[in-house]
């Protein structure tokens, strides 16, 4: 399926409402490829490691750093994207 379209990874880093927002988008296989045996609770080792590292960084920095990952479909071309977002509070 992916061979029929151009592979794209987009990185966006911005500051919004006193937060550093890091967003990575890709049009690869998607989150559906992560599930094993139709078990929706499965999470890859890579995602688990990212979550652990963000939790550790939150403790070290004494800040609430968040990580979210979702599947979205853009309009009008109905392109499917996996979007991973990390939000880090910034202080002046």
C-alpha positions in Angstrom: 0.0 0.0 0.0 2.7 2.5 0.9 4.6 1.8 -2.3 1.8 3.4 -4.3 2.3 6.8 -2.7 5.1 9.0 -1.7 6.4 8.5 1.9 6.5 11.7 4.0 7.7 12.6 7.4 7.0 16.1 8.7 8.6 17.7 11.7 7.1 20.9 13.2 8.5 22.6 16.3 6.7 25.6 17.6 5.9 27.6 20.8 2.2 27.8 21.7 0.8 29.2 25.0 4.1 28.9 26.8 4.7 25.4 25.6 7.3 23.9 23.2 5.3 21.7 20.9 7.1 19.1 18.9 5.0 17.3 16.3 6.0 14.5 14.0 3.7 13.3 11.2 4.2 10.4 8.9 2.1 8.6 6.3 3.5 5.2 6.9 1.7 2.0 7.9 -0.1 3.8 10.8 -1.2 2.8 14.3 -3.2 -0.1 13.0 0.0 -1.9 12.1 0.9 -1.9 15.8 -1.9 -4.2 17.0 -1.2 -7.8 17.5 -3.9 -10.5 17.4 -6.5 -7.7 17.4 -5.5 -6.7 20.9 -6.0 -2.9 21.1 -3.9 -2.8 24.3 -0.7 -3.7 22.5 2.0 -1.0 22.3 5.3 -1.3 20.6 8.5 -1.3 22.6 9.5 1.9 20.9 6.4 3.8 22.0 6.8 2.3 25.5 10.3 3.5 25.7 9.3 7.0 24.5 6.6 7.2 27.2 9.1 6.1 29.9 11.7 8.6 28.8 9.2 11.4 28.8 8.0 10.4 32.3 11.6 10.5 33.5 12.2 13.9 31.9 9.1 15.2 33.5 10.4 14.2 36.9 13.9 15.5 36.3 12.6 18.9 34.9 9.8 19.0 37.4 7.4 19.8 34.6 4.3 18.1 33.1 5.6 16.9 29.8 3.0 15.2 27.7 3.2 12.7 24.8 0.2 11.8 22.5 -0.1 9.8 19.4 -3.1 9.6 17.1 -4.2 8.6 13.6 -5.8 11.4 11.6 -7.1 11.7 8.0 -6.5 14.9 6.2 -9.0 16.4 3.9 -9.6 16.7 0.9 -7.2 13.9 -0.2 -8.1 11.5 2.7 -4.4 11.0 3.4 -3.9 9.0 6.6 -1.2 10.3 9.0 0.2 9.1 12.3 0.8 12.2 14.5 3.0 12.1 17.6 3.1 15.2 19.7 5.3 16.1 22.7 4.4 19.2 24.7 7.0 20.7 27.1 6.2 23.7 29.3 8.8 26.6 28.8 9.7 29.0 31.5 11.0 32.6 30.9 
